[in-house]
């Protein structure tokens, strides 16, 4: 009976030992380490070159120049700085969790005969170099078997490093398709569905120069810049497409193109057809063809008209200093801003014509805000059949401390309402309710 108890106890010990080895991947004789770095003395900031073999089999070489990472093999391209820096940080920080075996009889037991990951580096002008080899995971997946080149011992490192280290060539590539310096851009050409529009920068403002001369919507132009600047590839379709491939990608009949000009420099982004991986695009200065999300491609399919300024007034209630309203068949009504005499008090508005008066300030500002809110819902090439030959209302406004002046005429034709400006061609359709509200407010304030 005593012998049986001893046997059972021994069996329990053996089972426990087996479970310990199975779940930790470590034998009781494995050497425990505390705060030992895999690469002692390595400072991640001094890593200048990386070679990465990912689980997918991709082999990528990167180099840091003037603080910026770039890919040098298998393609030459800008690198994803976040991912490159992440790998360098792991190399500088990775700890030895435990030494499993100093001189293993077989690396195959640890998946190190054909490592899943291989991360090499050079640092500090080549003074430091090394390679981290990653094998299989322990049974519980908490750690990974690893070793350094030039060393025989097998160690454990934290599995949480895997996400930072296991990067394919595409993962390590900067996904931005176009590098943009907005401050230098002074011209834009957009082509969509056979329609072409051109914009030119004048001071801080953008003007449409083709197919007509008109005010441009600065916010729409800023939106275009943001779309180009933030455009990221989802895949590389081809690095050296043949003419037949370009046709298959839809570049023989592109959806749209955007050309950005900076002096004599030109950069054109062309949007092709749709494929299984997304919409095809290319920077025409390079051979590569990429794919992007379909939602991103929509940003480049705005027709030239979409870049026209739709607000009929440039003034705002807080910038207006004088507003003259001339209603058909009536005397002009003029309001002028009067600066407040005391700090913290709001400016007042005076009516100077047709009779002097002190109208309700909030009602005058509501009238002006309503004018500033009038927007074009559509454009037409001429003023024919708009009622603008005999306008219902003409507004002459001064704003920005009286430095700027604008004139807008508003007319009616049946139930429709229209507006026009001297610096915009043709006429704009506006909401008839906006004109009706303006006339009603004017009637009340003119008395």
C-alpha positions in Angstrom: 0.0 0.0 0.0 2.9 2.3 0.9 4.6 1.5 -2.4 1.4 2.3 -4.2 1.1 5.7 -2.5 4.7 6.5 -3.5 4.1 5.5 -7.1 1.0 7.7 -7.2 2.9 10.6 -5.7 5.7 10.2 -8.2 3.2 10.0 -11.0 1.6 13.2 -9.9 5.0 14.9 -9.8 5.7 13.7 -13.3 2.3 14.9 -14.6 2.8 18.3 -13.0 6.3 18.5 -14.5 5.0 17.6 -17.9 2.2 20.2 -17.6 4.7 22.8 -16.6 7.0 22.1 -19.5 4.0 22.0 -21.9 2.4 25.2 -20.9 5.5 27.3 -20.3 7.9 25.7 -22.9 10.6 25.8 -20.2 12.3 23.0 -18.3 12.9 23.5 -14.6 16.6 23.7 -15.3 16.1 26.6 -17.8 18.0 29.7 -16.7 15.8 32.5 -15.4 16.8 36.0 -16.4 15.8 39.4 -15.0 15.8 42.5 -17.1 18.3 41.0 -19.6 18.0 42.6 -23.0 18.3 40.5 -26.1 20.6 43.2 -27.5 22.3 44.9 -24.5 23.3 48.5 -25.1 21.3 48.9 -28.3 19.6 52.3 -28.5 16.6 52.2 -30.8 17.2 55.8 -32.0 20.6 54.7 -33.3 19.2 52.0 -35.5 20.0 53.0 -39.1 19.3 49.9 -41.2 16.7 47.1 -40.9 16.1 43.8 -42.7 12.8 42.2 -42.1 11.7 38.7 -43.2 8.0 38.4 -42.3 5.9 35.3 -41.8 4.6 35.8 -45.4 8.1 35.3 -46.7 8.6 38.9 -47.8 12.1 40.2 -47.3 12.4 44.0 -46.9 15.4 46.2 -46.4 15.0 49.7 -44.9 17.4 52.5 -44.3 17.2 55.7 -42.3 18.5 58.9 -43.8 18.2 62.3 -42.0 15.7 60.8 -39.6 13.4 59.4 -42.2 13.0 55.7 -43.1 12.8 54.5 -46.7 12.6 51.1 -48.4 15.6 50.1 -50.4 14.6 46.6 -51.3 12.6 44.9 -53.0 11.3 48.4 -54.0 12.6 51.9 -53.5 9.9 53.9 -51.8 9.2 55.9 -48.7 8.6 53.8 -45.6 5.9 53.8 -43.0 7.8 55.6 -40.3 5.5 54.3 -37.6 6.1 50.6 -38.4 9.9 51.1 -39.0 10.3 52.9 -35.7 8.2 50.3 -34.0 10.6 47.5 -35.1 13.6 49.5 -34.0 12.0 50.1 -30.6 11.4 46.4 -30.1 15.0 45.6 -30.9 16.1 48.1 -28.3 13.7 47.0 -25.7 13.0 43.3 -26.1 13.8 41.3 -22.9 14.9 37.8 -22.5 12.0 36.2 -20.7 13.9 33.0 -20.0 16.8 30.9 -21.4 15.3 27.6 -22.5 18.5 25.8 -23.6 22.1 26.9 -23.9 23.1 24.3 -26.5 20.0 22.7 -28.0 20.5 19.4 -29.8 17.9 20.4 -32.4 16.5 23.9 -33.3 13.6 22.2 -35.1 11.9 21.6 -31.7 11.6 25.3 -31.3 10.8 26.2 -34.9 14.2 27.9 -35.2 15.5 25.6 -38.0 13.3 27.7 -40.4 12.4 30.9 -38.3 9.1 32.5 -39.0 10.6 36.0 -38.5 14.1 37.3 -39.0 14.9 40.9 -38.0 18.3 42.2 -38.7 19.8 45.7 -37.9 22.8 47.9 -38.1 23.2 50.8 -35.6 25.4 53.6 -34.6 27.3 53.8 -37.9 27.7 50.1 -38.1 29.2 49.7 -34.7 26.4 47.4 -33.6 24.6 44.8 -35.7 22.6 41.7 -35.1 19.7 39.5 -36.1 16.8 38.3 -34.0 15.4 35.0 -35.1 11.8 34.1 -34.1 10.5 30.5 -34.1 7.3 28.9 -32.9 5.1 30.0 -30.0 4.9 28.2 -26.7 1.9 26.0 -26.1 -0.1 28.8 -24.3 1.0 31.4 -26.9 2.3 33.8 -24.3 5.9 33.7 -25.5 7.9 32.8 -28.6 11.1 30.8 -29.0 13.9 33.0 -30.3 17.7 33.3 -30.6 20.3 35.8 -31.6 22.5 35.2 -34.6 26.0 34.1 -33.4 24.5 32.5 -30.2 23.5 28.9 -29.7 21.1 29.4 -26.8 17.3 29.4 -27.3 15.4 32.0 -25.3 11.9 33.1 -24.8 10.6 36.6 -25.8 7.2 38.0 -25.3 4.7 37.2 -28.0 3.2 40.7 -27.8 6.2 41.8 -29.9 5.0 39.8 -32.8 2.6 42.4 -34.1 5.3 45.0 -34.3 7.9 42.7 -36.0 5.8 40.7 -38.4 5.6 43.2 -41.2 5.4 42.5 -44.9 6.9 44.8 -47.5 3.5 46.4 -48.1 3.1 46.9 -44.3 6.4 48.7 -44.2 5.7 51.0 -47.2 4.3 54.5 -46.8 0.7 54.2 -48.2 0.5 57.8 -49.2 0.4 58.0 -53.0 1.1 61.7 -53.5 3.4 64.0 -51.4 1.8 67.4 -51.3 3.1 70.9 -50.4 -0.1 72.9 -50.4 1.7 76.3 -49.9 3.4 75.9 -53.3 0.4 74.9 -55.4 -0.8 77.8 -57.6 -3.0 76.0 -60.1 -5.4 73.1 -60.5 -6.9 71.3 -63.4 -9.8 68.8 -62.8 -11.2 66.6 -65.5 -14.3 64.4 -64.9 -16.5 62.7 -67.5 -15.2 64.9 -70.3 -15.6 68.1 -68.4 -12.5 70.1 -67.5 -12.1 73.0 -65.1 -9.1 75.1 -64.2 -8.4 77.1 -61.0 -5.7 79.6 -60.2 -4.6 81.1 -57.0 -4.7 84.8 -56.6 -3.3 85.9 -53.3 -5.0 83.9 -50.6 -8.1 83.2 -52.8 -8.8 80.8 -55.6 -10.5 81.7 -58.9 -12.0 79.5 -61.5 -10.4 80.4 -64.9 -12.0 77.7 -67.1 -14.5 76.8 -68.5 -15.5 80.2 -67.2 -14.1 83.0 -65.0 -15.8 82.8 -61.6 -15.3 82.9 -57.9 -14.0 79.6 -56.5 -15.0 77.9 -53.3 -11.9 77.9 -51.1 -13.3 75.2 -48.9 -13.9 72.9 -51.8 -10.3 73.4 -53.0 -9.1 72.7 -49.4 -11.2 69.6 -49.5 -9.5 68.5 -52.7 -6.1 69.1 -51.2 -7.0 67.1 -48.1 -8.3 64.2 -50.3 -5.0 64.1 -52.3 -2.8 64.5 -49.3 -4.6 61.8 -47.3 -5.0 59.3 -50.2 -3.6 55.9 -49.3 -3.2 52.8 -51.4 -4.8 49.6 -50.3 -2.7 47.5 -52.6 -0.1 47.6 -55.4 -1.7 46.4 -58.6 1.4 46.7 -60.7 4.9 48.2 -60.6 5.5 48.1 -64.4 2.2 47.9 -66.2 2.0 47.1 -69.9 -0.2 49.2 -72.2 -2.7 46.3 -72.2 -2.7 46.3 -68.4 -3.2 50.0 -68.2 -6.2 49.6 -70.5 -7.5 46.8 -68.3 -7.1 49.0 -65.3 -9.4 51.6 -67.0 -6.7 54.3 -67.8 -7.7 54.4 -71.4 -11.0 56.0 -70.3 -10.3 57.3 -66.8 -13.0 58.4 -64.4 -11.2 61.5 -63.4 -7.8 63.2 -63.2 -6.5 66.0 -61.0 -3.4 68.0 -62.0 -1.7 70.2 -59.4 0.7 72.9 -60.5 3.5 74.6 -58.6 5.1 77.0 -61.0 6.3 74.9 -63.9 6.1 71.6 -61.9 3.1 69.3 -62.6 1.7 66.3 -60.7 -1.3 64.4 -62.1 -3.3 61.8 -60.2 -5.5 59.7 -62.5 -8.4 57.6 -61.4 -9.1 54.5 -63.5 -11.6 51.7 -63.3 -12.9 49.6 -60.5 -11.4 46.1 -59.7 -11.9 43.5 -57.1 -9.4 45.1 -54.8 -10.7 48.7 -55.2 -10.4 51.6 -57.6 -7.2 51.9 -59.7 -5.2 55.1 -59.4 -1.7 56.2 -60.5 0.6 59.2 -60.1 1.4 59.8 -63.8 5.0 60.6 -63.0 5.5 57.0 -61.8 4.9 53.7 -63.4 3.1 52.1 -60.4 -0.6 51.4 -60.3 -2.3 51.2 -56.9 -5.8 50.6 -55.6 -7.7 52.8 -53.3 -11.0 52.5 -51.4 -14.0 53.3 -53.6 -15.2 55.9 -51.1 -11.9 57.7 -51.5 -12.2 57.8 -55.3 -15.5 59.6 -55.0 -13.6 62.7 -53.7 -12.0 63.1 -57.2 -15.1 62.9 -59.3 -16.4 66.4 -58.6 -17.3 68.2 -61.8 -15.8 71.7 -62.3 -19.0 73.4 -61.2 -18.6 71.8 -57.7 -15.6 74.1 -57.2 -17.6 77.3 -57.8 -18.4 79.4 -54.8 -22.1 79.0 -54.0 -22.5 81.7 -51.3 -23.8 84.8 -53.2 -22.4 87.2 -50.6 -18.8 87.3 -49.4 -19.8 89.5 -46.4 -21.0 88.2 -43.1 -23.1 89.9 -40.4 -20.0 90.4 -38.3 -17.9 91.8 -41.1 -20.5 94.1 -42.8 -20.1 97.9 -42.2 -22.6 99.3 -44.7 -25.5 97.7 -46.5 -27.6 99.4 -49.2 -30.8 97.7 -50.4 -32.6 99.0 -53.4 -36.0 97.5 -54.0 -37.7 97.9 -57.3 -39.8 101.1 -57.3 -38.7 102.1 -53.9 -36.1 104.4 -52.4 -32.8 102.9 -51.2 -32.6 101.7 -47.6 -29.2 102.1 -46.1 -27.8 100.7 -42.8 -24.5 101.7 -41.4 -22.6 100.1 -38.5 -21.7 102.4 -35.6 -18.8 101.4 -33.4 -19.5 100.9 -29.7 -18.1 103.7 -27.6 -17.3 101.3 -24.7 -15.3 98.1 -24.7 -17.5 95.0 -24.3 -20.6 96.6 -25.8 -21.9 95.5 -29.2 -21.8 97.8 -32.2 -25.1 99.6 -33.1 -26.7 100.0 -36.5 -28.1 103.2 -37.9 -30.5 103.7 -40.7 -29.3 106.6 -42.8 -31.8 106.4 -45.7 -34.5 107.0 -46.8 -35.0 108.4 -43.3 -32.7 108.4 -40.3 -33.5 106.0 -37.5 -32.3 103.6 -34.9 -33.5 100.2 -36.0 -33.4 97.1 -33.7 -29.8 95.9 -33.9 -30.7 92.2 -33.7 -33.2 92.6 -36.6 -30.6 94.3 -38.8 -28.1 91.6 -38.1 -30.7 88.9 -38.8 -31.4 90.6 -42.2 -27.7 90.7 -43.1 -27.2 87.1 -41.9 -30.1 86.0 -44.1 -28.5 87.7 -47.1 -25.2 86.0 -46.3 -27.0 82.7 -46.1 -28.3 82.9 -49.7 -26.6 80.2 -51.8 -26.7 79.0 -55.4 -28.5 75.7 -55.8 -27.6 75.6 -59.5 -25.9 77.7 -62.1 -27.0 78.8 -65.6 -25.0 80.4 -68.4 -27.2 83.4 -69.0 -29.6 85.7 -67.1 -32.4 85.1 -69.7 -35.8 84.4 -68.1 -34.6 85.1 -64.6 -36.1 88.5 -64.0 -32.7 89.9 -63.4 -33.1 92.4 -66.2 -35.4 94.2 -63.9 -34.2 93.0 -60.5 -36.5 92.7 -57.5 -33.7 93.8 -55.1 -30.2 95.1 -55.5 -27.8 94.8 -52.6 -24.6 96.9 -52.3 -22.5 95.8 -49.3 -19.3 97.1 -47.8 -17.4 94.9 -45.4 -14.0 94.2 -43.8 -13.8 97.7 -42.3 -15.2 99.1 -45.5 -12.2 97.9 -47.6 -14.3 95.6 -49.8 -17.5 96.1 -51.7 -19.8 93.7 -53.5 -23.1 94.0 -55.5 -25.7 91.3 -55.8 -28.9 91.5 -57.8 -31.9 89.3 -57.0 -34.8 88.6 -59.3 -37.9 86.5 -59.8 -39.4 84.6 -62.7 -42.7 83.0 -61.8 -42.1 81.0 -58.6 -38.4 80.7 -59.1 -35.7 83.1 -57.7 -32.3 84.0 -59.1 -29.2 86.0 -58.2 -26.2 87.4 -60.1 -22.9 89.1 -59.4 -20.6 91.1 -61.8 -17.7 88.8 -61.0 -19.7 85.6 -61.7 -21.0 84.6 -65.2 -24.7 84.0 -65.9 -27.1 83.6 -63.0 -27.6 81.4 -60.0 -30.8 79.7 -58.9 -31.5 80.4 -55.3 -34.2 79.4 -52.8 -37.3 81.6 -53.4 -38.0 81.5 -49.6 -34.7 83.3 -48.9 -35.7 86.2 -51.1 -39.2 86.4 -49.6 -37.7 86.4 -46.1 -35.3 89.2 -47.1 -38.1 91.4 -48.5 -40.3 90.9 -45.5 -37.5 91.9 -43.1 -36.6 94.9 -45.2 -40.2 96.1 -45.2 -40.2 96.1 -41.4 -36.8 97.8 -41.1 -37.4 100.5 -43.7 -40.0 102.3 -41.7 
